[in-house]
Amino acid sequence: DIEDPEALTAVVQEAEAGIGRRTPGRTSSASSSQPSTTSSNIIINPSLPDDIEDPEATTAVVQEVEAGMGRRTSGGSTTPVALVVARRVGLFERRWKMFAFGMGSLLLLVVVGLSLTLSGVIKIQDEEEVPTEEAVMAKEVTLTPSLSPTHIPGPMLGVVQERGFIRCGLWNHVIKSGEGFHLDLCRSVAAVLFGNPDKFEGVPVNFANRWRNLLDRRVDLVILGDTYTVEREVSESSTGSGFTFSSVFNYDGMVFLGNETFVRCAEEQKRYDECTSLMMCVESATTHFDFLKTAFPSDYFMVGSSLEELTEMLTNGTCNVVAHEKSFLYDYELLNDGIRDGKFVLGTQLKTKEPHAIITRNNDRQFSDIINRVIQMLFYGEEQGLTRDPNKCEEYTHLTLYEVSDLRFLNAIDCVGNYGDIIDGDPDNRGVNQINNGTGMLYAIPFGNLEKDAAVDQTSIDTLAKIRNEGSLKCGIVESDRSEGSIQNMGKDYCRILAAALLNGDPKDVVFVETGSKINSYIELDTGRIDVLIGDGNPRKFDLMRSSQLAGFQFSTPYYYGASSDDGGVSFYSIATREDDALFTSFVNCVVLATIYAQENKIEREKSSEMPLVSVFGSHFNWALRDAIVYSGSYEQVYLRNFGNNDTAAFRGRNTLNKGGPLMLSIPLI
């Protein structure tokens, strides 16, 4: 009597397929079956399967069937029939209370665990001894080293000031003796930082471990007589890190010392006849070792760990020649005794260039600039006739942490003495280590090994990549008077040389920007609107950070030295770069040095292939120095191109090659 049985059957079958059906003696089935009716006028699945896990949770969907589905009574009328369709409910919907309880319990456990962990950390911190500033300042400074954390956040100036003393990496024998040139350099730094030259700690280091000690912050600076090279500035071999070097405080060179016959053999690089038994001793991890590797087969030299060990090897006959720097050999008493007794002779040929500088990490240029200014102040003191004055050496009573402006750099002189006071030797017989009097200043620091691969792909992270991506170098020019026209033209020429080095040899890929006044020019450089800046003859007043709005800057080796002023100051012109990109600064300096190196080695444009290949800055710059010299030629060629025939030594003054004369010259500071 159902008006549309086919429609009703389809609905019932769909419901059965969702929940299954169990008949007596059978498992549940999704097959269709005849629906049954009850007196309640509800059509249901004939029997709910008893294998449903939670029948009470099964939702009944009731539909009123009014049209097409009804149940006819005996009287012919129809009464509404309701259809109940049962469906299977998902696990989460059926057990949501259990899931909610579980998640709440888990959250409670996490909160309790974090609470206990934080409580433990706080307890540990409370138990640690935290020294007060007064305790640090009252610390008795000794020459016994103490370890420091491998990482200390914040600018080094503030870290050192809060600690209350400077940690200097020094030779152990210097620390034990309590005197000497290197120790006085450390005392000069302490005098500037604290107004007290005795606020330092001497930490024994040597050539084998000084780089790692500096990187690990066991020392703040190293004063061993390390040679400044471009390679070490970019990527020192044993660590892969770059370091910052101060102005050179001592120009030295490697010589041979030992048996007279074999010293001559070594100087002549002769290995036959009377020289067959030549055996040289050299210290590891030094530029001397690097030289011997290229000059002699490996079976003609052996390695020691210190000068003391080399001396012992020489005296016991293990070797017959020592290769080391001249100043070190002169200072070592045992070797001097051998020279005086006629047992040893000191060679006359300087085989290498060894400019010594103070080393600092390259991630805090402000601190490195402070150290550099201390060296410059020592030169300035000798130039001006200033000497030690204990009455002016007073410890600071008020010092604002991190503020360079509070530092009194004259303390280096008043508390310790000027450069001539602290360096050993006759002030009139120091050779290149005398104060310059107007003679040639052109001296290229050693490149080192520039052909080794960069530690990382440098070109993806710095100004070098930016310039190559943009395809041009932006060179700012400080406003100058007409009398400096030739100097300005020479500066522009150096921008073209730099562009050639950066951009595959094309010197035309440079955009010159007139930046106006000096201060505005440095603002343009600081904000990155230009890449480099030329034309400032007194730039070093901008080397330290001036304010939070204007950072410090770095300056290349000078490409031109001006005449001395009435007060004895000397103007000089460099390429300025931002302080925040040490790699680009080193690249710019390397290009300027390349023109001087070319002149030292008589390399002109036609011989540019004799310039070293360069991969230490990244693979894109292998030919950088060759590309630069193809365009520029040597320094002399650059100079003549801009100044014409005025090539006399008297006119050029300091702009000539150094021939062994004085090289010490202060930059304008005061």
C-alpha positions in Angstrom: 0.0 0.0 0.0 3.0 2.4 -0.2 2.3 4.8 -3.0 5.9 4.9 -4.3 7.6 1.7 -3.0 10.6 2.1 -5.3 11.5 5.4 -3.8 11.1 4.2 -0.3 13.2 1.1 -0.9 16.1 3.1 -2.3 16.2 5.3 0.8 16.1 2.3 3.1 18.9 0.6 1.2 21.1 3.7 1.4 20.6 3.8 5.1 21.4 0.1 5.5 24.6 0.5 3.5 25.8 3.2 5.9 25.4 1.2 9.2 25.1 -2.4 8.2 22.4 -4.9 9.3 22.6 -8.0 11.5 20.1 -10.8 11.3 19.8 -13.6 13.7 22.8 -15.9 13.2 24.5 -13.6 10.8 27.0 -10.8 10.7 26.0 -7.3 9.7 25.4 -6.8 6.0 25.0 -3.8 3.7 22.7 -5.7 1.3 19.2 -4.6 0.8 16.3 -6.3 2.8 12.7 -5.8 3.2 11.8 -3.1 5.5 9.4 -3.8 8.4 6.9 -1.5 9.9 5.7 -0.8 13.4 2.5 0.5 14.8 4.2 3.8 15.4 4.1 4.5 11.7 7.8 4.7 11.5 9.8 2.8 8.9 13.1 1.8 10.3 16.0 -0.4 9.5 14.6 -3.8 10.6 17.2 -4.3 13.3 20.1 -2.1 14.4 23.3 -4.1 14.3 24.4 -5.1 17.8 28.1 -4.7 16.8 27.8 -0.9 16.7 30.1 0.2 19.5 27.9 3.0 20.8 24.3 2.5 19.6 23.2 5.4 21.8 25.5 7.8 19.9 24.0 6.8 16.6 22.0 9.7 15.2 18.6 9.0 13.8 17.7 11.3 11.0 13.9 11.6 10.9 12.2 12.7 7.8 8.5 13.2 7.5 7.4 11.4 4.4 4.3 13.3 3.2 4.3 13.1 -0.5 4.9 9.9 -2.4 5.4 7.9 0.7 2.7 7.1 3.1 0.8 4.2 4.7 -2.7 3.6 3.6 -5.3 2.7 6.3 -8.3 0.5 5.7 -10.4 3.6 5.3 -8.4 4.7 2.3 -6.8 7.7 4.0 -3.1 8.1 4.5 -1.3 8.8 7.7 2.2 10.4 7.7 5.0 7.9 7.8 8.4 9.0 9.3 11.6 7.4 8.0 14.5 6.9 10.4 17.8 6.5 8.7 20.7 5.4 10.9 24.3 6.3 9.9 27.7 5.3 11.3 29.3 8.1 13.4 33.1 8.9 13.1 35.5 8.0 16.0 36.2 11.7 17.0 32.4 12.5 17.0 31.6 9.6 19.1 34.4 10.1 21.6 34.9 13.8 21.7 34.8 14.0 25.5 37.7 11.5 25.7 39.7 13.5 23.2 39.1 16.7 25.0 40.1 15.2 28.3 43.3 13.8 26.8 44.3 17.1 25.2 43.7 19.0 28.4 45.9 16.6 30.4 48.7 16.9 27.8 48.6 20.7 28.0 48.7 20.5 31.8 51.8 18.3 31.6 53.6 20.7 29.2 52.9 23.7 31.5 54.2 21.8 34.5 57.3 20.7 32.7 58.1 24.2 31.5 57.6 25.6 35.0 60.0 23.1 36.5 62.6 23.7 33.8 62.5 27.5 34.2 62.7 27.1 38.0 65.9 25.0 37.5 67.5 27.6 35.2 66.7 30.4 37.6 68.1 28.4 40.5 71.3 27.7 38.6 71.7 31.4 37.7 71.1 32.4 41.3 73.8 30.0 42.4 76.4 31.4 40.0 78.7 34.1 41.3 78.0 37.3 39.3 80.8 39.9 40.0 79.7 43.4 40.5 81.2 46.2 38.4 83.2 47.4 41.5 84.6 43.9 41.9 85.7 43.8 38.3 87.3 47.2 38.5 89.1 46.3 41.7 90.5 43.1 40.2 94.2 42.9 40.7 95.6 42.8 37.2 98.4 40.3 36.8 100.3 38.8 33.9 98.7 35.4 34.5 96.2 34.6 31.8 92.6 33.8 32.6 90.1 32.2 30.2 87.2 34.1 28.7 84.0 33.0 27.1 84.1 32.0 23.5 81.4 34.6 22.7 80.7 37.9 24.4 77.9 40.0 22.9 78.2 43.7 22.5 80.9 46.1 21.2 84.4 45.2 22.4 85.1 48.7 23.8 82.3 48.3 26.3 83.2 44.6 27.0 86.8 45.6 27.8 85.8 48.6 29.9 83.3 46.6 31.9 86.0 44.0 32.5 88.4 46.6 33.7 91.5 45.6 31.8 92.7 44.7 28.3 93.9 41.1 27.4 97.0 41.3 25.2 98.3 38.1 23.5 102.1 38.3 23.9 105.2 36.1 23.8 105.7 34.2 27.0 109.2 35.5 27.5 108.0 39.1 27.0 105.4 38.5 29.8 107.9 37.0 32.1 110.4 39.8 31.5 107.8 42.5 32.1 109.4 44.8 29.6 110.0 45.3 25.9 108.5 47.0 22.8 105.5 44.7 22.5 104.7 45.0 26.1 104.8 48.8 25.9 102.4 48.7 22.9 100.0 46.8 25.1 100.5 49.3 28.0 99.8 52.2 25.5 96.4 50.7 24.6 95.6 50.3 28.3 96.5 53.9 29.0 94.1 55.1 26.3 91.2 52.8 27.4 91.6 53.3 31.2 94.0 56.1 31.8 96.2 53.5 33.5 98.9 51.7 31.5 99.0 48.8 34.0 95.4 47.7 33.4 96.3 44.8 31.1 96.6 41.1 31.3 99.4 39.4 29.4 98.2 36.1 27.8 101.0 33.9 26.4 100.4 33.0 22.8 102.6 31.9 19.9 102.6 31.6 16.1 100.9 28.3 16.3 97.8 29.3 18.4 97.4 33.1 18.2 94.7 33.1 15.5 92.5 30.6 17.5 93.0 32.4 20.8 91.9 35.6 19.2 88.8 34.1 17.5 87.9 32.4 20.8 88.1 35.7 22.6 90.8 34.5 25.0 92.6 37.6 24.0 91.4 41.0 22.8 94.4 41.7 20.5 97.7 40.0 19.5 101.1 41.7 19.6 103.7 39.1 18.4 105.2 40.8 15.4 102.8 39.3 13.0 103.1 40.1 9.3 100.3 42.0 7.7 99.2 40.4 4.4 96.1 40.8 2.3 95.5 37.1 2.5 95.3 37.2 6.3 93.1 40.2 6.2 90.6 38.2 4.0 91.0 34.6 5.0 93.8 33.4 7.3 94.8 29.8 6.3 94.4 27.9 9.6 91.0 29.3 10.5 89.5 30.6 7.3 88.6 33.9 9.1 89.8 37.3 8.2 91.5 39.7 10.7 92.0 43.4 11.0 95.6 44.8 11.2 96.6 48.1 12.6 99.0 50.6 11.0 102.4 48.9 10.7 104.5 49.5 13.9 107.7 47.8 12.6 109.0 47.0 9.1 111.1 43.9 9.1 112.3 41.2 6.8 113.4 37.6 6.8 117.2 37.0 6.9 119.4 33.9 7.3 121.6 33.3 10.3 124.1 30.5 10.9 127.3 29.0 9.5 128.8 31.5 7.1 129.2 29.2 4.2 125.6 27.9 4.4 124.2 31.4 5.0 125.6 32.4 1.6 124.2 29.2 0.1 120.8 30.0 1.4 121.0 33.6 0.1 122.0 32.4 -3.4 119.5 29.5 -3.3 122.4 27.1 -4.2 122.1 23.4 -3.3 125.2 21.8 -5.0 128.9 21.6 -4.4 129.7 23.1 -0.9 126.0 23.7 -0.4 124.9 20.0 -0.6 124.6 19.8 3.1 122.5 23.0 3.5 119.7 22.5 6.1 117.6 25.4 7.3 115.3 25.6 10.4 112.1 27.7 10.1 109.2 28.3 12.4 105.8 26.8 11.3 102.8 28.9 10.4 104.9 31.9 9.4 105.5 33.9 6.2 109.2 32.6 6.5 107.9 29.0 6.1 105.8 30.1 3.1 108.8 31.6 1.5 111.0 28.5 2.0 108.3 26.3 0.5 108.5 28.2 -2.8 112.3 28.7 -2.8 113.6 25.3 -1.8 112.7 21.6 -2.0 111.2 20.4 1.2 114.2 18.2 2.1 116.4 21.3 2.6 114.5 22.7 5.6 112.8 21.5 8.8 110.2 23.0 11.1 110.3 24.1 14.7 107.6 25.5 16.9 109.5 28.6 18.3 112.6 30.6 18.0 114.0 29.0 21.1 113.6 25.6 19.5 115.2 26.8 16.3 118.2 28.1 18.2 118.6 24.8 19.9 118.5 23.0 16.6 121.1 25.3 15.2 123.5 25.0 18.2 123.2 21.1 18.3 123.9 20.8 14.6 120.4 19.6 13.5 120.5 22.5 11.0 123.1 24.9 9.9 121.0 28.0 9.1 118.0 29.6 10.8 115.4 31.6 8.7 113.7 34.3 10.7 113.0 38.0 10.9 116.0 40.3 11.5 114.6 42.1 14.6 113.8 38.7 16.3 117.3 37.4 15.7 118.9 40.6 17.0 116.8 40.5 20.1 117.6 36.9 21.0 120.6 36.9 23.3 121.9 33.4 22.6 122.1 34.2 18.9 123.8 37.5 19.5 126.4 35.7 21.6 127.0 33.4 18.7 127.4 36.4 16.4 129.8 38.1 18.7 131.9 35.0 19.2 132.2 34.6 15.4 130.3 31.2 15.4 127.4 32.6 13.4 127.0 35.3 10.8 123.8 37.3 9.9 122.9 37.5 6.3 122.7 40.8 4.5 119.8 40.1 2.2 116.2 40.7 3.3 114.3 37.9 1.5 110.8 38.9 2.5 108.8 41.9 3.4 107.5 41.6 7.0 105.4 44.6 8.1 104.3 44.0 11.7 101.0 45.1 13.0 98.6 44.5 16.0 95.9 42.0 15.1 92.2 42.3 16.2 89.1 40.4 15.1 87.4 41.9 12.0 83.8 41.9 13.4 84.2 45.1 15.5 85.9 47.8 13.4 85.4 50.5 16.0 87.6 48.7 18.4 90.2 48.0 15.7 90.1 51.7 14.8 90.9 52.6 18.4 93.9 50.3 18.4 95.0 51.8 15.1 94.7 55.4 16.6 96.9 54.4 19.5 99.7 53.5 17.1 99.2 56.7 15.1 99.4 58.7 18.4 102.8 57.2 19.2 104.1 58.3 15.7 102.5 61.8 16.3 104.3 62.1 19.6 107.7 61.5 18.1 106.9 63.9 15.2 105.9 66.7 17.6 108.6 66.1 20.2 106.0 65.0 22.8 107.3 62.5 25.4 106.2 60.7 28.6 104.8 63.0 31.3 103.6 61.0 34.4 101.9 64.2 35.7 99.4 64.1 32.9 98.9 60.3 33.2 95.7 60.1 35.3 93.2 57.3 35.5 89.8 58.3 34.3 87.4 59.4 37.0 84.4 59.5 34.7 84.0 57.2 31.7 80.9 56.6 29.6 80.9 53.0 28.4 81.1 52.6 24.7 81.8 56.3 24.1 85.0 56.8 22.0 84.7 60.5 22.5 85.6 60.0 26.2 89.0 58.4 25.4 92.1 60.5 25.6 94.5 59.2 23.0 97.4 61.5 24.3 97.5 59.1 27.3 99.5 56.7 25.1 102.3 59.3 25.1 101.9 60.8 28.6 101.7 57.4 30.3 104.1 55.3 28.2 106.1 57.5 25.8 106.2 58.2 22.1 107.2 55.7 19.4 110.9 56.6 19.5 110.8 56.2 23.3 109.5 52.6 23.3 111.1 51.0 20.2 114.5 49.5 20.6 117.5 51.0 18.8 119.2 54.2 17.9 116.5 56.7 16.8 118.8 57.9 14.0 119.7 54.4 12.8 116.3 52.7 12.6 116.1 52.6 8.8 112.6 52.3 7.6 111.3 52.5 11.1 112.2 56.2 11.5 109.7 59.1 11.1 109.3 60.0 7.5 110.8 63.3 6.4 109.3 63.6 2.9 110.9 60.7 1.0 109.2 57.9 -0.8 106.2 56.3 1.0 105.0 53.8 -1.7 105.3 50.4 -0.1 103.0 47.5 -1.0 102.3 45.2 1.9 102.6 41.5 0.9 99.7 39.9 -0.8 100.2 36.5 0.7 98.5 33.6 -1.1 95.6 35.2 -3.0 95.1 32.1 -5.3 93.5 29.9 -2.6 89.7 29.4 -2.8 87.5 31.7 -0.7 86.2 30.1 2.5 82.6 30.8 1.3 81.1 32.1 -1.9 81.8 35.7 -1.0 80.2 37.2 -4.1 76.7 36.3 -2.9 76.7 38.3 0.3 78.4 41.6 -0.1 79.0 44.9 -2.0 81.0 43.0 -4.6 77.9 41.1 -5.6 75.8 44.3 -5.6 78.2 46.1 -8.0 78.4 43.1 -10.4 74.6 42.7 -10.4 74.1 46.4 -11.1 76.9 46.4 -13.7 78.6 49.6 -12.6 80.6 51.2 -9.7 79.2 54.4 -8.2 82.1 56.7 -7.2 81.4 59.8 -5.2 83.7 62.8 -5.4 84.2 65.3 -2.6 83.9 68.9 -3.6 87.4 70.4 -4.0 89.1 73.6 -5.1 90.6 74.0 -8.6 94.2 73.7 -7.3 93.5 70.0 -6.6 92.4 69.2 -10.2 95.2 66.8 -11.0 94.7 65.0 -7.6 91.0 64.7 -8.3 91.6 63.3 -11.8 94.0 60.8 -10.2 91.2 59.8 -7.8 88.8 59.3 -10.8 91.5 57.2 -12.5 91.6 54.9 -9.4 87.8 54.5 -9.6 88.2 53.4 -13.2 91.0 51.0 -12.2 88.6 49.6 -9.5 85.8 49.3 -12.0 88.1 47.3 -14.3 89.0 44.9 -11.5 85.3 44.5 -10.5 83.7 44.2 -13.9 85.8 42.0 -16.2 88.3 44.7 -17.3 85.9 47.4 -18.3 87.0 50.8 -16.9 84.0 52.6 -18.4 81.5 50.9 -16.0 81.8 53.7 -13.4 79.3 56.4 -12.5 80.8 59.5 -11.0 78.6 61.4 -8.5 79.4 64.9 -7.3 78.5 64.6 -3.6 79.2 68.2 -2.5 80.6 69.0 0.9 82.7 66.6 2.9 80.0 65.8 5.5 77.3 65.3 2.8 79.7 63.1 0.8 80.1 60.7 3.8 76.4 60.7 4.4 76.0 59.6 0.7 78.5 56.8 1.3 76.9 55.8 4.6 73.5 55.4 3.1 74.7 53.3 0.2 73.9 55.8 -2.6 77.5 55.6 -3.6 79.9 52.6 -3.3 83.2 54.5 -2.8 84.3 58.0 -2.1 87.4 59.9 -3.3 88.8 63.4 -3.0 89.1 63.9 0.8 92.7 64.8 1.7 92.2 64.6 5.4 89.8 61.6 5.8 90.8 59.9 9.0 88.6 62.0 11.2 85.8 59.9 9.9 87.4 56.5 10.6 85.6 56.1 14.0 81.9 56.0 14.3 80.7 59.6 14.8 77.1 59.1 15.8 74.3 56.6 15.7 73.3 58.3 12.4 76.7 58.1 10.8 78.9 55.0 11.0 82.7 54.9 10.7 84.5 54.4 7.4 87.6 52.6 6.2 90.4 54.0 3.9 92.7 52.3 1.5 96.4 52.7 1.2 96.9 56.3 0.0 97.1 56.8 -3.7 98.5 60.3 -3.3 100.5 62.1 -0.5 100.2 65.9 -0.3 102.8 68.4 0.9 103.4 69.0 4.6 101.5 71.8 6.1 102.9 74.5 8.4 102.0 72.4 11.5 103.8 69.3 10.1 100.6 67.5 9.1 100.5 65.7 5.8 97.4 65.4 3.6 96.8 62.2 1.7 94.1 60.8 -0.5 92.6 57.3 -0.2 89.5 55.5 -1.4 86.9 55.5 1.4 84.5 52.6 1.9 81.8 51.8 4.5 82.9 50.1 7.6 80.3 47.4 7.6 81.8 45.4 4.7 85.3 44.2 5.5 85.6 42.1 2.4 84.9 45.0 0.0 87.3 47.2 1.9 90.0 44.6 1.5 89.3 44.3 -2.2 89.5 48.0 -2.8 92.8 48.2 -0.8 94.2 45.2 -2.8 93.5 47.0 -6.1 95.4 50.2 -4.9 98.3 48.1 -3.6 98.3 46.3 -7.0 99.5 49.5 -8.8 102.3 49.9 -6.3 103.2 46.2 -6.4 103.4 46.5 -10.2 105.9 49.3 -10.0 108.0 47.5 -7.4 108.1 44.5 -9.7 108.5 46.5 -13.0 105.1 45.2 -14.3 103.6 47.6 -16.9 100.4 47.2 -18.9 102.1 44.9 -21.4 103.2 42.5 -18.6 99.9 42.4 -16.7 99.8 38.6 -16.9 102.6 38.6 -14.4 100.2 39.9 -11.7 98.9 37.2 -9.4 95.6 35.5 -9.9 93.0 36.2 -7.2 90.4 33.7 -6.0 90.3 34.6 -2.3 87.6 37.1 -3.0 85.5 34.6 -4.9 85.6 32.9 -8.3 84.4 35.9 -10.3 87.5 37.9 -9.4 90.3 35.6 -10.5 91.6 38.1 -13.0 90.8 41.2 -11.0 94.4 42.4 -10.6 95.4 41.6 -14.1 92.3 43.4 -15.4 93.3 46.4 -13.3 96.8 46.6 -14.5 95.8 46.1 -18.2 94.0 49.4 -17.9 96.2 51.3 -15.4 99.7 50.0 -15.7 102.0 50.6 -12.7 101.6 53.4 -10.2 104.2 55.4 -12.1 102.1 55.2 -15.3 99.0 56.3 -13.4 100.8 59.2 -11.9 102.3 60.4 -15.2 98.9 60.1 -16.9 97.4 62.6 -14.4 100.4 64.9 -13.5 102.2 65.0 -16.9 106.0 65.4 -17.0 106.4 66.6 -13.4 108.1 63.4 -12.5 111.1 64.7 -10.5 111.6 63.2 -7.0 111.5 66.7 -5.6 108.1 67.3 -7.1 106.7 63.9 -6.3 107.9 63.8 -2.7 106.4 60.9 -0.9 104.7 59.6 -4.1 107.8 57.6 -5.1 108.8 54.0 -4.2 110.4 53.5 -0.8 114.0 52.5 -1.2 114.7 51.6 2.4 114.1 55.1 3.9 111.8 56.1 6.7 108.2 54.9 6.5 106.7 56.0 9.8 104.1 58.8 9.3 101.1 59.8 11.4 97.8 60.5 9.9 96.0 63.8 10.8 94.4 63.2 14.1 94.1 66.3 16.1 
